[in-house]
Amino acid sequence: MDLRDRALSIILIIIIIGTLGLLGYIILGSKVGEKFTEFYVLGLEGEATGYPTDLSAGEEGIVIVGIINQEHKTVNYWLEIRIESISNNEVGPLELEHNEKWEEIVSFTPDSVGDSQKVEFILYKDEESEPYQNLHLWVNVQE
């Protein structure tokens, strides 16, 4: 084996060892998945249907709100419900560990009459003043 073949063999061995080291780092390195929060509103049957759509002024609308923390850390949430941009109800603070689920019945009560009133469910995270997520329903309110 001449000097040139020996040098190529050494280079090839270094490349193989480096590749195996990089592969081991990738496989064994900490893999943190995507960070997000599941936030949803359900009707009382526990499905994405059956929301209150027609209410009388002063009548309570009831839904199920769910939050699942997939943030890979403990998070404090709070929920604000607004009707036509006016605060109507609040829930929280809610401290959820990673993978923890909170699902409860939540109510809102429209005060004024009108069609297609926007009922917003606004989720805040930790101490942030800006909304983290926002869902809404449309409600017709009669006298």
N, C-alpha and C positions, 0 to 999 in steps of 0.2 A: 504494500500500500504506500503510495507516494505521499508527499507532504500536502498536495492539493486535495486528495481524497480524505486524508485525515482532518483537514480544516473543514471541509464540507460536512463530514460526519459530526464534528463537534458543534458546528452551527446548527445542524438538524436536531441534535440532542437538546441544545439550548432552547430552540423553538418549541420542541415537544414539551419540555419541562415548563416553559412559560405559558404555553397553551393550557396544560393541565392545571397549573396554579390559577390562571384566570378563570377557568371553568369551575374549579373548587370555590373560588371567591364568589362567583355568581350564584352557585347552588346553595352555598352555606350562608351567604350574606343575608342580612335581614330583609325580608320581603314584606313591605307594608303595602297592602292593597290600596285601592282607591278610597279616599276619605269622602264620606257623604252622609247625609241624614235622610232617611225615608220619612216623608211627611205626607199624610193623606187624610181625606175626609170621606166618611162612609155614611150611608143611610142607616136607620136603626136595625135593618136586617143584616148589617155587617157587610153589605155589598156596595159597589159604586153606583147604586141606583137608589131610588126611594127617598131622595132629599126633599125637605120641605120646600115647596115652590109657591104655594098659595097660603098666606096667613092673614089674620086680621090684625089691625094695629093693637099692640099690647099682648098679642098671643106669642107664646114661647115657641121658637123653632129649635128642634133638637137633632143633633147629628153625633156621630162617633168620630173623634179625631185621634189619629195615631201618629206616634213619633218613634222611630227606631234609630238609635245611635250607631252609626257605622264609621265614626270619626277616629277610631283607634285610640281614644282617650276619653276621660270623663268630661261631659259637657253639661252646662246649665242652660236650659231652654226656658223661654216663656212665650206664651201665646196671647196675642191680642185679636179680638174680633171687632171689626168695624162694619157699620152699615152706612153706606153712602159717605165713607171717609170719616164717620163719627164713631169714636170708641164706644163699644157696647158691652164688652165683657173681657176679662183677662183671666188667664190660668197660669199659675207658676209662682215662683220658679220651680222647675222640674230638673233634678239632677239625675242624669242617666249615665251609667257605665257603658263602655264599648259593648255592642251587641244587645244592650238592654232595650226593651220595648215598653212604651207607655201607650195605653189605649183607653180612652174614657168617653163617656157621654158629656157633651158640651152644649150649652144652650145660648141662644141669642134672642132678643126681643125687639122687633121693629116698633118704633113709636109713630112714624108718619106713614100716611097712605101714599101709594104710588106703585106703578108697574115697573118691573125690571130693576129692582133695587139691588145694588151690588153688596153682598155680604162677603167680607174678606176675612180670611184666617191667616194672620201674619205671624210667622215664627221668627223669634229672635234667638241668637246663640251667644252664650257667655255674656260679656258686658257690652257687646256691640250695640250701638244705637241704630244702625241700619238693619232693615229686615234681612234675614238669611234666606227665607223662602216665603212664598205667598200663594195661597189658593183662594178661589172664590166661587160663590154660588149666586144665582139670580133668583130673587124672590118677588112675587107680586103681593102687595099688601093692600087689603081692602079695609073699609071702615068696620 
